[in-house]
Amino acid sequence: RECRSRRARAPGARSARAARAPLRVRASGESSTSGSPGGGTLAPLNLDANTPFYQIRALIRPWRLTGVLEALESHGIRGLTTYDAQGAGVQAGSVERYQGATFDETTHNLVAKTVLEVVLAREQAQDVVDIIINAAQTGEIGDGKIFLTPVHDVVRIRTGETGADAERMAGGRSSMVAKKQ
């Protein structure tokens, strides 16, 4: 049976009904192109095999931060930074609503966002991006964006360790994966 909507949604956008449904976080290694709602990215990330680390910078709705932090913690992602920001990224013809105010082409107000940053090994990037999407997504305009930046090396100031030794944290994702094996 074909379902017709009165309003066209952007590719990957969730209906109001789907937005109320619980989001499912993909298991490590599960395909991100499953097509199920809340399944993360629509296609695998384009990651450079020669870049050992990536910085993930996610701009999300402030009220979704707690859920994102809980999802990341449950998957062993512990070292991260958050801060508040304001910005505008309005799509033509769309209106974003936040705390009773509307933001569109005619208003020049900035929208409050929270920025979450984490640096991790290339192998973890796809899973972490999908975890953030699943926890932050509402299916409405203004959910935010995620940017990936290559990081060529990591140095821990306290010990002088570099590379993977500096990136790893006791009790983090690498420790969780090692325990399962």
Secondary structure, DSSP 8 states (H G I E B T S, - for coil): -----SS---TT---HHHHHS------TT--TTS--TT-S-SS-----TT--EEEEEEEE-GGGHHHHHHHHHHTT----EEEEEEE----TT--EEETTEEESTT----EEEEEEEEEEEHHHHHHHHHHHHHHH--SSTT-EEEEEEEE---B-TTT--BTHHHH--TTSHHHHHHHH-
